[in-house]
Amino acid sequence: MKKNSPETKERILQAALKEFAEQGFSGARMEAIARKADINKAMLFYYFSSKENLYRTVLFGVFSEIFGEIGRFISQPLTPALLLEKFPEIYIHFIARHPDLVRIMVFDLIHNPENVTAAMSEITHERMAFQPHPLLEMIPEWHRQGLTSEADPLHFMMNIVALSIFSFVGKPMVEAVSGIQVKDDDDFFRKRIASVVNVLQRGMLK
């Protein structure tokens, strides 16, 4: 097996994503990741010097995709209605493509929140050179103009993210209570996005 192989590195990252999703950061084992990637442990440490480095690389790879999509969207002229329409669509489609990410985030936000916080800080500020977007100033201005009911950018965005991510986190609970089995297909996601947008726009637009 050649070293510095892109195929091997990608296989490691996919194996690590599964292991972190199943066990969380603390429970994940480098031996298990190496086994899933069909390489030896020495080769794993050749590519990634530590479990911490591998964990951050996995999250960086996934989050760079969503930050890229969001960045392209918010670079265009925005209105409150457009933001509340398109952001849930981007976010829900993204999580649907990466279901293991939700498992990692939920697991570690409960058991090891400092790992997620540290990783996200590095990803957004150090590795991606993320800077606050004018959107943080636009949201209070929309409120001053009488366009929205929420003036605080933090709660404005948390409302969007919470409804979007609960489409996945809350689904097992709803299935258990209602007895309705949800099929994760295009029809479900289309209807879910429309429902989230409806709730957000009715509740946050004036």
N, C-alpha and C positions, 0 to 999 in steps of 0.2 A: 504493500500500500504506500503510495507516494505521500510524502508530507506536503503540507500547504496545498492540499487538494480542496477546491471549492465544494466538491460533492461531499467529501468527508465532513467538512465544517458544517454544511447545511444539514447533514444527517445527525450530527451531534446536537445542533440547535433544535431540531424537531424532537429528538429524543429527550432533551432537557426540558422542552416545553411541556411534554407529556408528564415527565416525572415531577416537575414543580407543580403542575396542575393537580396531580394525584396526592402528593405528599406535602406540599408547601415547601418553603425554603428550608426550614429546620429539618424536616423529615426526609427531604430528598437526599439521595446517596449518589456520589460520583460513580461508584461501582455499578449501580443500576443504570445510570445514564450511559456508561460505556457499553454495558451489555446490550441495551436497547439500540445503540448506534452501531453495534457489531464491531467494536474496536476494543483494544486493551486500555487499561486505566492510564498507563504511561502516555499513550497517544492522546488521551483526553486532556491530560495536564500539559501536553506539548501545545495544544491549540488554545487551551484556557487554563491559566495558571492557578485558578482557585474556583471554588463554587460560587463565591461572591461575584467574581468577574464573569462567570458563565451566566449567572442569574441576571445581572445587569445587561449583558449582551442580548439575552433572550428578550427582555422587556424593551430594550432600545430598538431591536429589530421590529417589534410589533408596533410600538408607539410612534416610531418614525413614520410609519404608514399613515396613521390617523392624524398626526400633526401636519403631515404634508397635505392631506385632503382638506383639513380644516383651514390651513393657511391659504390654500388656493381659493377656497370659498370666501373667506372673510377679506380677501384682497380686493373683491369687487364692491361696488356701491351697495350698501345694505340698508334695509328698512327693518323695523321690528317684525313685521309680518313675514318677510322673507327669511329672517334669522330663525323664527319659530317654526317655519315650514321646512327649511332645508337641514338645519342642524340635527334634528332627530333622525332624519333619513340617513344622513352620513353616519351618525353614531350607531344606529341600530343595524345598518348593513355591515358596518365594520365589525361589530361584536358577533354578528351572525357568521362572519367569515373566520372569526377567531374565538370560538367558544371556550377554549382552554384558558384564555386570558381572564375571563370572568372567574373561573375556578381559582386561579392563582391569586387574583386580587382579593376575592372574598376570604379565602383561606388565610392569607397573610395579613390582611387588615384586621382579622380577629386575633390571630395568634402572634404575629410578629409585625405590627404596624410600622416599626422603625425601619424594617427592611424595605418596605414599599416606599416610605417617605424618602429614605436615602437614595434609593434607585431613581425615583421620579425626579428628585432634585438634580441628580447628576445628568439624567437624560435631558431634561428641559433646559437647564441653565448652563451646564458645562459642555455636554457633547453636542447639543443642538443650538446653543447660543440663543435660546428663546428669550425674547423681550416682550414686555407687556404690550398688548395691541391697543390701538385707539378705541377698540370696542369697549374697553373698560371705562372710557370717558363718554362714549356714545350712549351707553345705556342710561346713565343719569340724565343726559341731555334729552333723550327720548321722553323720560318721565317729566322733565321740566316743560317740554312741549305739549304735554297732555296726551302722548301717544301710548304710554304703557302705565300699568298699575304698580309695577315694581321698580324702585329707584336704585336698589343696591345691586351692583354687578355680580357680587358673590351669590346672592340668592336667585338672581335672574338666571344665571348659568346653572346653578345647582338644581333648580326646578327642571330645566331641560334634561340634564344628565340623569337625575334621579328617575324621572319617568321613563327615559330611554333604557337605562340599565335594568330597571325593575321588570322590563319585558322579559328578561332572562332569569334574573335572580328570583323573582316572585312567581314565575310560571309553575314550579312544582307545588307551591303552596296553593295556588288557585286550582290546579288540577286536583289536588287532594280534597279540597273543600267542596268543589263543584261537581267532581266526578267526570268532568270533561277532559278528554285527552287532547292535548294540543299537538298538532303536527307542524314541525318546523319546516314549512315550505314557503314558497314565494307568496302564496295567497295569505298566509298568516302574517308575514312581515309587512305586506302591503296594507292590510287592514290595521295592523298594530301601529304602523307609522301614521296612518290617517287618523286614528283615534288619539294618539299622543298629540299630534298637531292640533286637533280640534280642542282638546282640553287646554293646551297651552295658550292658543290664540284666544279662546273664550275667557280664560282666566287672567291673561296678562295684557291683552290689547284693550285700549279704550276706544 
